[in-house]
Amino acid sequence: MTTPDPIAYLQRTRRYYQALGYGPPYEWARHKAVAFSPLPRALSGCRIAIVTTAAPFQPDKGDQGPGAPYNAKAKFYQVYAGSTDTIADLRISHLAIDRMHTSAGDLGSYFPLKALKAAEAGNRIGAVAPSFFGLPTNRSQRTTRDVDAPDLVARCLTDKVDAAILVPNCPVCHQSVSLAADALERAGIATVIMGCAKDIVEHVGVPRFLFSDFPLGNSAGIPHDFPSQEMTLGLALNLLEQATGPRTTWQSPLVWPGPADWRDDYSSIDALSPAEIAEKRAAFDAGKAQAKAIRSDGT
């Protein structure tokens, strides 16, 4: 049986947004050199943090529940921290996940805190860091590099983090965490990205990447399948330990349990009529206007 090729997100999103009329294609980030920091000690003695692009639930910001449509009102624009003492209520309705094939109905499929706590209980890691960190998804690479990444690094250093697991959701999320990983590594903090957009992460260039060939929004495992989430987290921890240099990619052996043709649908412009393309353009413009308004009033 032939293994299907991963989705070519760089090419597909380029065609999609050009068809919507947005002009020259977006220039994705690319590292000429990739920083790499080994773990400072055995993993069983390391303090591990999670970096997520998910947002805290905001009851006044519209539908953010499982199956919610894209919701720009729920975006956030600054790095934030949350306690790992409890499992926070985080949502990904503000991101361009695959809404056709997943519903974001299981937090564990995109925020692996439960699995990381199980690893701590089993002495696989030294400790879960006291805080997890939210990283904004920003098309501005300069903002991510110059504002968000230094903020994230400072917070991780304050928490005495030895390593970080970065978990993106949408295509731009994968770029944002890749830029943040570079900053963390240069500060001596080892990183591993758990993600679903292989071409984006490898294009940017990162130290360690665990690729799951799943619909976007499931970087931490199969929804409602905790053993798969534990396995995915375990592979990421193994990669933290075993990688000997940058640009090390491992692929999870897990197979998405849904229809086999899920790769055909995400941002597939060929499947849309002219009327549907116009509708998508209008919805995208409305989302940008909402996001601009949020940034303007500081909420």
N, C-alpha and C positions, 0 to 999 in steps of 0.2 A: 504494500500500500504506500503510495507516494504522500509524503508530508506536504500539505499546502504551504505556499509561501506566505509569510506574514503580510499584513496590509501595508502597502507603501503609502504611509500617511503624508509624507512630504509631497509626493506627486499628486495624490488624490486631493488634498486640501488646496494645493496650488490651482488645479483645474476648477475646483468647486468655487473658490472665491473669484477667480477670473471670470467664470461664467455668470456670477452674480454682478459683475461689473465693477470690481474693485481695483482694476488697473494692474500695475506691475506686481509680480509675485513677492510675497514676504521673504525677506532674507533671514534664514535661520542662523542661529549662532554656531560657531565652530571653533573649538580650541586647537591651536597649533600644537600646544604641548599640554599633556594631561597630568595634573598633580596626583601623587599617590603617597599616602601615609599608611604604613603597616599598623596593625593593632599594637598598642604600647605594652600590652601584657596578654596573658592567656584570656580567651573570651570569658571563661568562668569567673574572671575577676573584673570584667569591664562593665561600666555603666553605659547603657544604651538608650538613646532617645529616638523618638519617632518624629519625623517632619511630614506634615500632610498638607494637601491643597484643599481639603474639605473645610467647610465653614461652620461655625456654631449656629445652631438653629435660632432663628429670629422670628418669633411669632407674628410680628407686625410686617413682615416682608413678603407675604403671599405664600403660595403653595411651594413647599420644599420637601414634601413627603415622597414616598416611593412612587415612581411613575410620573412625577411632576414634570411639566414642560420646562424648557430652559427659563431660568429666572434670574435676570441680571440684578434685580433688587437685592438679592441675597449675597452679592459679591462682597469681598473685603479687600482692603488696599494697604494694610500694614501687617507686619509680622505680629502674631499674637502667641500667647502661651496659655496652656490649660493644665490643670492638675491631672496626674495619672493615678491618683488615689481612687477615682471612680471612672467608669467608661462615659466619656462625654457624649452629648447628643450632637453629632456632626452630620452635615448634609452635603450633597454634591449637586444640587439642583442648579447651581450657578455656573456649572461647567458643561462643556460639550462632550458629554459621555455618549455611549451608544444607547439611546433610549428605545430603540426598536427591539433589542435583544437582551436588555437587562433593565431592572427597575430601581436599582440602588436601595433595595429593601432590606439589605443586611449590612450593617455597619462593618462587620468583620471582613467583608470582601474588599473594603477600601481603607480600613483603619485597623491595623493588626495589633491593637493594644492587648486584647484578650489573649492572643497567641503569645505575645511577648511576655505577659505575666506568667503564662504557663511555663515558658522557657526559664524564667527566673525561679519559679517554684521547683523546677527540675534541676536547678543548679547549672543549666546550660550557659547562662550569663550571670554576671555578678549581680546586677541590679537594673531595674527599669529606672530611667532618670525621673526625677520628681515632676518634671514638666514635659509635655509634648509641645510641639511648635507648629503653628500654621504659617505657611508661606503663600503670599499672594500669587495668583496666576497673572502675569503681566506680559503683554506683547512687547513692551519696552525692555529690551535687554539691558539698556543702561540703568534703568530703575532697579532691575533685579540685581545687577552687579554692584551698583554704587550705593544703593539704599537698603534693599531687603536682605541681601546676602551678608553684609557686615553686621546688620542688626541680629540676624540669626546666629552668626558666629559668636557675637558677644554674649548672647543668651546661653548658648551651649557651653561656652567657657565658664560662665558664672555657675552653671549647674554641674561643672566638672565632668562633662560628657566625654567618654572615650571614643564612641562610635555612634553614627546616626544612620537610621534606616529612613530613606526618603520615598514617599509613596505618592506618585502623581496620578491624575485621572484623565484629563483631556490632552489633546496634542500639545498645546502651549504649556500645560503643566509639566510635561516631560522635559521641555526645554528649560523651564524655570528651575526645576529641581536639579537638572544637570549643571546649570550655572552655580547654584548654591552648593552643590557637592564639591565643585572646584575650590570655592572659597573655604569650605570646611576643611578640605584636605590640606590646603596651604596653611591652615591654622593648626595642623597636627591632629585633626579629628578624622578617623577613618570613616568611609561612607560606603553604603550599598544602596542602589536604586532598585526598587521592586516596581516594574512597570509593564505596560502592554504595547507601547509604541516603539518597537525595536529600531526602526530606521532613524527616528528622531534622536533618540538617546545616543546611538552610535555615531550619528552625524556630528552632534555636538562634541562628543568625546568625554567619557567618564572613567573613573577608576574601576568600579565594579557594577555590573548590571545583571539582575535576575529578570529574565524575560518570561512572561506568561502569555501565551498566545490566546488571549481572551478578549472579548469586547471591552472597550474602554469603560472604566468604572469598576474593574475587578482586579486591580493590581495585587491584592493581598489574598486572592483565592476565590474559590467557587462560592457563590452566595448560599447560605443556609447549609453549609458543609464544613463544619469546623475542622474535621481531620484534614481537609484540603488546605485550609488556612494555616493550620499548624505545620503542614508539610512545606508550604510556600515560605513561611517564616523560617523554618529550619534550613531550607536551601539558602536563603539569604544570609543566615548566620554562618553556614558552612563557607559561603563565598567570602564573607568578611575574613574568616580565618585563613583560607587557602589561597586566595589570589596572591600572586607574587609580583605583579606589576599592573600598570593601568591598561584600560581598554579590555578588561576581562569580562566576557559575557557568558553566562550560563542560561540554558533554557529549561524551564520546568517541564517535566514529562506529562503533566496533567493535561487532559483534553477537555475542552468546553463541552458540557453535556447537552447544550441546545442544538438546534438545527445546524447541519454542517455548512450551510451556505451563508452563515452570518457575516463572513468577510466581504460579501458582495454589496452590502447595503450602506455602510457608513459613508456619508458625504459622497454618494454616488450621483454625480450630476447627470449621467446618461439616463437615469431612471426618471428624471423629472421633465414635465412638460413646460413650455414657456410660461404658462400661468403659474405653475408651482414655483418656478425659478423666481418670478416676480414676487410671489408671496414670501419666499424665503428671504429675499433681499429686504423687503419691508420689515419683516420680523427682526432681521439682523440690525437694521438701522434703528429700530425702536429699542432694541437691547443696548446698543451703543449710547443712545440718548439717555436712557435710564442710568447707565453706568456713569456717564459724564455728570449727570445731575447729582448723583451720590458723592462723587469726588468733589464737586463744587461746594456742597453744603457740609462736607466733612463728616457725614453720617455713614 
